[in-house]
């Protein structure tokens, strides 16, 4: 007498490439230049990656032309939507005004750079970034303190992944001026609407700043 065979084996585990992809994306941004093998696996498995992360209320953002990919939280449902609100896996990080200013200026610089149809990598020296930012900050009598503040902001840009500090030129050189590559992922976070809104905030800030300076100058003449 023959019995029907019932397969009780567990479902096949995700392939190693898929597991590595998911773990990598949950940890950080994936760049084509950083790991070409992993990037190729992502292009082949992107449909499965999207299905997996959708369960976590995440979307895969993949830009093949620019060579980066990352995960972002899906928009939260509106009050009129019956969809339940899920906990956020990727926390929002509010940015200070100096960091927002830096990102806006770098984004505009990147747009100008792309319009020039030159190299694909925008590299700025530390001094160039300092000069880019300092004209929008209030004058200070302590120049060293102002530069320290801007360098702290630059380091935050590196920490957020929008800037990449490059090694100094020359073998074993550590004394040359620091240079930074503006990562193209910045284009995905700072769009035209964000820039327009920030420009309005920046104008209000500059008007406020000019009023403070005028008041101080008036007091100095009294």
Sine and cosine of phi, psi and omega as CSV:
sin_phi,cos_phi,sin_psi,cos_psi,sin_omega,cos_omega
0.00,0.00,0.78,-0.63,-0.03,-1.00
-0.98,-0.17,0.63,-0.78,0.03,-1.00
-0.96,-0.29,0.57,-0.82,0.08,-1.00
-0.91,0.41,0.68,-0.73,0.00,-1.00
-1.00,-0.01,0.80,-0.60,0.04,-1.00
-0.93,-0.36,0.86,-0.51,-0.01,-1.00
-0.98,0.18,0.94,-0.35,0.00,-1.00
-0.97,-0.24,0.17,0.98,0.00,-1.00
-0.92,0.39,0.58,-0.81,0.01,-1.00
-0.91,0.41,0.39,-0.92,0.02,-1.00
-0.87,0.50,0.51,-0.86,-0.02,-1.00
-0.87,0.49,0.67,-0.74,0.00,-1.00
-0.95,0.31,0.42,-0.91,0.05,-1.00
-0.84,0.54,0.53,-0.84,0.01,-1.00
-0.90,0.44,0.46,-0.89,0.00,-1.00
-0.82,0.58,-0.64,0.77,-0.01,-1.00
-0.88,0.48,-0.65,0.76,0.00,-1.00
-0.92,0.39,-0.67,0.74,0.02,-1.00
-0.88,0.48,-0.72,0.69,0.00,-1.00
-0.89,0.45,-0.65,0.76,0.02,-1.00
-0.86,0.50,-0.76,0.65,-0.04,-1.00
-0.89,0.45,-0.69,0.72,0.00,-1.00
-0.90,0.44,-0.69,0.72,-0.01,-1.00
-0.88,0.47,-0.70,0.72,-0.02,-1.00
-0.93,0.36,-0.54,0.84,0.03,-1.00
-0.95,0.30,-0.36,0.93,-0.03,-1.00
-1.00,-0.04,-0.60,0.80,-0.14,-0.99
-0.29,-0.96,-0.05,-1.00,0.08,-1.00
-0.98,0.19,0.63,-0.78,0.03,-1.00
-0.98,-0.22,0.83,-0.56,0.01,-1.00
-0.93,-0.35,0.63,-0.78,0.04,-1.00
-0.86,0.51,-0.67,0.74,-0.05,-1.00
-0.94,0.33,-0.35,0.93,-0.03,-1.00
-0.98,0.20,-0.57,0.82,-0.02,-1.00
-0.40,-0.92,1.00,-0.06,-0.07,-1.00
-0.91,0.40,-0.53,0.85,0.01,-1.00
-0.92,0.39,-0.69,0.73,0.01,-1.00
-0.93,0.38,-0.59,0.81,0.03,-1.00
-0.89,0.45,-0.69,0.73,0.02,-1.00
-0.89,0.46,-0.62,0.78,0.03,-1.00
-0.91,0.42,-0.61,0.79,0.02,-1.00
-0.90,0.44,-0.67,0.74,0.01,-1.00
-0.89,0.46,-0.59,0.81,-0.01,-1.00
-0.97,0.24,-0.52,0.85,-0.13,-0.99
-0.93,-0.36,0.24,0.97,-0.14,-0.99
-0.88,0.48,-0.54,0.84,0.02,-1.00
-0.90,0.44,-0.67,0.75,0.01,-1.00
-0.94,0.34,-0.59,0.80,0.06,-1.00
-0.88,0.47,-0.70,0.72,0.00,-1.00
-0.88,0.48,-0.65,0.76,0.01,-1.00
-0.90,0.43,-0.67,0.74,-0.02,-1.00
-0.92,0.40,-0.74,0.68,-0.09,-1.00
-0.96,0.28,-0.37,0.93,0.04,-1.00
-0.88,0.47,-0.54,0.84,0.04,-1.00
-0.89,0.45,-0.48,0.88,0.00,-1.00
-1.00,-0.04,0.18,0.98,-0.01,-1.00
0.90,0.44,0.61,0.79,0.00,-1.00
-0.85,-0.52,0.42,-0.91,0.11,-0.99
-0.88,-0.47,0.55,-0.83,0.09,-1.00
-1.00,-0.02,0.83,-0.56,0.11,-0.99
-0.97,-0.23,0.90,-0.43,-0.08,-1.00
-0.79,-0.61,0.88,-0.48,0.04,-1.00
-0.90,-0.44,0.98,-0.19,-0.04,-1.00
-0.93,0.37,-0.59,0.81,-0.04,-1.00
-0.91,0.41,-0.69,0.73,-0.03,-1.00
-1.00,0.06,-0.33,0.94,0.09,-1.00
0.99,0.15,0.67,0.74,0.09,-1.00
-0.59,-0.81,0.36,-0.93,0.04,-1.00
-0.50,-0.87,0.57,-0.82,0.04,-1.00
-0.39,-0.92,0.20,-0.98,0.03,-1.00
-0.96,-0.27,0.61,-0.79,0.09,-1.00
-0.67,-0.74,0.45,-0.89,0.01,-1.00
-0.94,0.35,0.59,-0.81,0.07,-1.00
-0.95,0.31,0.43,-0.90,0.01,-1.00
-0.85,0.53,0.63,-0.78,0.02,-1.00
-0.95,0.32,0.58,-0.81,0.00,-1.00
-0.90,0.43,0.51,-0.86,0.03,-1.00
-0.97,0.23,0.18,-0.98,0.00,-1.00
-0.89,0.46,-0.48,0.88,-0.01,-1.00
-0.99,0.14,-0.21,0.98,-0.04,-1.00
-1.00,0.10,0.71,-0.70,-0.01,-1.00
-0.98,0.18,-0.11,0.99,-0.01,-1.00
-0.91,0.42,0.76,-0.65,-0.01,-1.00
-0.93,0.37,0.53,-0.85,0.04,-1.00
-0.98,0.17,0.76,-0.65,-0.01,-1.00
-0.98,-0.21,0.48,-0.88,0.08,-1.00
-0.87,0.49,0.58,-0.82,-0.01,-1.00
-0.99,0.13,0.82,-0.58,0.05,-1.00
-0.98,0.19,-0.59,0.81,0.03,-1.00
-0.96,-0.29,0.93,-0.38,-0.10,-0.99
-0.96,0.28,0.55,-0.83,0.11,-0.99
-0.98,0.18,0.63,-0.78,0.01,-1.00
-0.86,-0.51,0.96,-0.28,0.02,-1.00
-0.90,0.44,0.61,-0.79,-0.04,-1.00
-0.97,-0.24,0.63,-0.78,0.08,-1.00
-0.95,0.32,0.25,-0.97,0.00,-1.00
-0.87,0.49,-0.71,0.70,0.01,-1.00
-0.86,0.52,-0.63,0.77,0.01,-1.00
-0.93,0.36,-0.68,0.74,0.06,-1.00
-0.87,0.49,-0.65,0.76,0.02,-1.00
-0.88,0.47,-0.72,0.69,0.00,-1.00
-0.86,0.51,-0.73,0.69,-0.04,-1.00
-0.90,0.43,-0.64,0.77,0.01,-1.00
-0.90,0.43,-0.68,0.73,-0.01,-1.00
-0.92,0.38,-0.64,0.77,0.04,-1.00
-0.92,0.40,-0.61,0.79,0.01,-1.00
-0.90,0.43,-0.67,0.74,0.04,-1.00
-0.92,0.40,-0.64,0.77,0.03,-1.00
-0.89,0.46,-0.63,0.78,0.02,-1.00
-0.92,0.40,-0.62,0.78,0.03,-1.00
-0.91,0.42,-0.67,0.74,0.04,-1.00
-0.90,0.43,-0.64,0.77,0.00,-1.00
-0.90,0.44,-0.70,0.71,0.01,-1.00
-0.91,0.41,-0.58,0.82,0.01,-1.00
-0.91,0.41,-0.44,0.90,0.01,-1.00
-0.98,0.21,-0.18,0.98,0.04,-1.00
0.80,0.59,0.70,0.72,0.03,-1.00
-0.99,-0.15,-0.72,-0.69,0.01,-1.00
-0.91,0.42,0.29,-0.96,0.00,-1.00
-1.00,0.05,-0.21,0.98,-0.04,-1.00
-0.92,-0.40,0.82,-0.57,0.08,-1.00
-1.00,-0.06,0.91,-0.41,-0.01,-1.00
-0.89,-0.46,0.79,-0.61,0.01,-1.00
-0.84,-0.54,0.60,-0.80,0.08,-1.00
-0.98,0.22,0.27,-0.96,0.03,-1.00
-0.87,0.50,-0.65,0.76,-0.01,-1.00
-0.91,0.41,-0.60,0.80,0.02,-1.00
-0.90,0.43,-0.64,0.77,0.01,-1.00
-0.94,0.35,-0.64,0.77,0.03,-1.00
-0.86,0.51,-0.72,0.69,0.00,-1.00
-0.92,0.39,-0.53,0.85,0.02,-1.00
-0.90,0.44,-0.59,0.80,-0.11,-0.99
-1.00,-0.04,-0.60,0.80,-0.21,-0.98
-0.89,0.45,-0.49,0.87,-0.02,-1.00
-0.92,0.39,-0.29,0.96,-0.01,-1.00
-0.99,-0.17,-0.01,1.00,-0.01,-1.00
-0.96,-0.27,0.47,-0.88,0.00,-1.00
-0.89,0.45,0.59,-0.81,0.03,-1.00
-0.89,0.45,0.61,-0.80,0.04,-1.00
-0.76,-0.65,0.55,-0.84,0.04,-1.00
-0.95,0.32,-0.46,0.89,0.00,-1.00
-1.00,-0.08,1.00,-0.08,-0.05,-1.00
-0.89,0.45,-0.65,0.76,-0.03,-1.00
-0.89,0.46,-0.62,0.78,0.00,-1.00
-0.92,0.38,-0.61,0.79,0.02,-1.00
-0.90,0.43,-0.69,0.72,0.00,-1.00
-0.91,0.41,-0.62,0.78,0.06,-1.00
-0.87,0.49,-0.64,0.77,0.02,-1.00
-0.90,0.44,-0.68,0.74,0.00,-1.00
-0.92,0.39,-0.63,0.78,0.03,-1.00
-0.90,0.43,-0.59,0.81,0.08,-1.00
-0.88,0.47,-0.65,0.76,0.04,-1.00
-0.91,0.41,-0.66,0.75,0.05,-1.00
-0.87,0.49,-0.69,0.72,0.02,-1.00
-0.88,0.48,-0.57,0.82,0.05,-1.00
-0.92,0.39,-0.62,0.79,0.07,-1.00
-0.88,0.47,-0.60,0.80,0.07,-1.00
-0.92,0.39,-0.70,0.72,-0.01,-1.00
-0.88,0.48,-0.60,0.80,0.00,-1.00
-0.98,0.21,-0.20,0.98,0.05,-1.00
1.00,-0.04,0.15,0.99,-0.01,-1.00
-1.00,-0.03,-0.28,0.96,0.09,-1.00
-0.80,-0.60,0.55,-0.83,0.09,-1.00
-0.81,-0.59,0.87,-0.50,-0.01,-1.00
-0.96,0.28,0.77,-0.64,-0.04,-1.00
-0.99,-0.10,0.44,-0.90,0.04,-1.00
-0.94,0.34,0.53,-0.85,0.01,-1.00
-0.91,0.42,0.51,-0.86,-0.01,-1.00
-0.92,0.39,0.56,-0.83,0.03,-1.00
0.99,-0.10,0.60,-0.80,-0.03,-1.00
-0.91,0.42,0.84,-0.54,0.05,-1.00
0.95,0.33,0.17,0.99,-0.03,-1.00
-0.98,0.21,0.74,-0.67,0.05,-1.00
-0.79,-0.61,0.02,1.00,-0.10,-0.99
-0.98,-0.21,-0.15,0.99,-0.03,-1.00
-0.94,0.33,0.30,-0.95,0.03,-1.00
-0.90,0.44,0.63,-0.78,-0.02,-1.00
-0.94,0.35,0.61,-0.80,0.09,-1.00
-0.80,-0.60,0.45,-0.89,-0.07,-1.00
-0.72,-0.70,0.67,-0.74,0.14,-0.99
-1.00,-0.05,0.76,-0.65,0.07,-1.00
-0.99,0.16,0.92,-0.40,-0.06,-1.00
-0.95,0.31,0.67,-0.74,-0.11,-0.99
-0.96,0.29,-0.18,0.98,0.08,-1.00
-0.90,0.44,-0.31,0.95,0.04,-1.00
-0.84,0.55,-0.51,0.86,-0.01,-1.00
-0.90,0.43,-0.47,0.88,-0.02,-1.00
-0.98,0.21,-0.39,0.92,-0.05,-1.00
-0.98,-0.17,-0.48,0.87,-0.03,-1.00
-0.91,-0.41,1.00,-0.10,0.00,-1.00
-0.99,-0.12,-0.05,-1.00,-0.07,-1.00
-0.88,0.47,-0.63,0.78,-0.01,-1.00
-0.92,0.40,-0.68,0.74,0.02,-1.00
-0.88,0.48,-0.68,0.74,0.00,-1.00
-0.90,0.44,-0.66,0.75,-0.01,-1.00
-0.89,0.45,-0.70,0.72,0.02,-1.00
-0.90,0.43,-0.64,0.77,-0.01,-1.00
-0.94,0.34,-0.59,0.81,0.05,-1.00
-0.86,0.52,-0.63,0.78,0.03,-1.00
-0.91,0.41,-0.67,0.74,0.04,-1.00
-0.90,0.43,-0.64,0.77,-0.02,-1.00
-0.91,0.41,-0.64,0.77,0.03,-1.00
-0.89,0.46,-0.70,0.72,0.03,-1.00
-0.88,0.47,-0.64,0.77,0.01,-1.00
-0.90,0.43,-0.68,0.73,-0.01,-1.00
-0.91,0.41,-0.62,0.78,0.05,-1.00
-0.90,0.43,-0.65,0.76,0.04,-1.00
-0.90,0.43,-0.67,0.74,-0.01,-1.00
-0.91,0.43,-0.68,0.73,0.01,-1.00
-0.90,0.43,-0.55,0.84,0.05,-1.00
-0.92,0.40,-0.64,0.77,0.03,-1.00
-0.91,0.41,-0.68,0.73,0.00,-1.00
-0.90,0.43,-0.68,0.73,0.01,-1.00
-0.88,0.47,-0.66,0.76,0.00,-1.00
-0.89,0.45,-0.66,0.75,-0.01,-1.00
-0.92,0.39,-0.63,0.77,0.01,-1.00
-0.91,0.41,-0.61,0.80,0.04,-1.00
-0.90,0.43,-0.63,0.78,0.03,-1.00
-0.92,0.39,-0.57,0.82,-0.03,-1.00
-0.94,0.34,-0.40,0.92,0.00,-1.00
-1.00,0.02,-0.18,0.98,-0.03,-1.00
-0.96,0.29,0.00,0.00,0.00,0.00
